[in-house]
Amino acid sequence: MTSVYGVTYVGAREQIKRRLEEKGLITDERLLFSASCYVTKVTFHALGEMFEAARGIMKWLGDCAKIIASENEPVRWTTPLGLPVVQPYRNSERHLIRTSLQVLALRREGQSVSVKRQKTAFPPNFVHSLDGSHMMMTAISCRNAGLHFAGVHDSFWTHASDVDRMNKILREEFVALHSIPILENLLEEFQTSFPTLTFPPLPDRGDLHLNKVFESPYFFN
């Protein structure tokens, strides 16, 4: 699931290693590590073929974040609903506190931006900001339709008698959200905020027809 959120090789390997441990089929630690590495490589290769467009977008987001963070600037963007977002990740600094009895070493946030954390965090954070926008759009439409609504991230609730109506509404709002040129708007925002920087071209669009979500039985269930 985390592949489209920009999961790293190490993160994927640890997820697979935990699943293999749960199966209990490999008890030797060295063999378990080797098997995890192999399965991770095979999985990444398969995901690259299955979700080529999604992985291209994740890479583009990470590349843009690296370019911005390399200028000691945090990545910032505006969601489709107009909410400004800033990534707070900065490098920590060692701070010494000397007392009459001892010296305490503390870590506190410094002024320099963490390029690595800005890059790795931006793809999932950007996707989550779109998820949040979709939830808010669904909540507003449900209110306008007279439905009670509650939600956490991508889990939406209403009364059992209104689930079918909410099911239709959330699909309509998903199509409305993603009919917006989201990546084009993001690139324009980056170029406006950092006119001296050069960003990579947008990845090619996939061939998914948004209206297909109305026919997908597992889009929401």
PyMOL commands that set and color helices and strands:
alter all, ss='L'
color gray80, all
select helices_A, chain A and resi 2-5+9-23+29-50+52-69+115-144+160-178+182-193+210-215
alter helices_A, ss='H'
color red, helices_A
select strands_A, chain A and resi 76-78+84-86+90-98+103-113+150-152+155-157
alter strands_A, ss='S'
color yellow, strands_A
deselect
rebuild
show_as cartoon
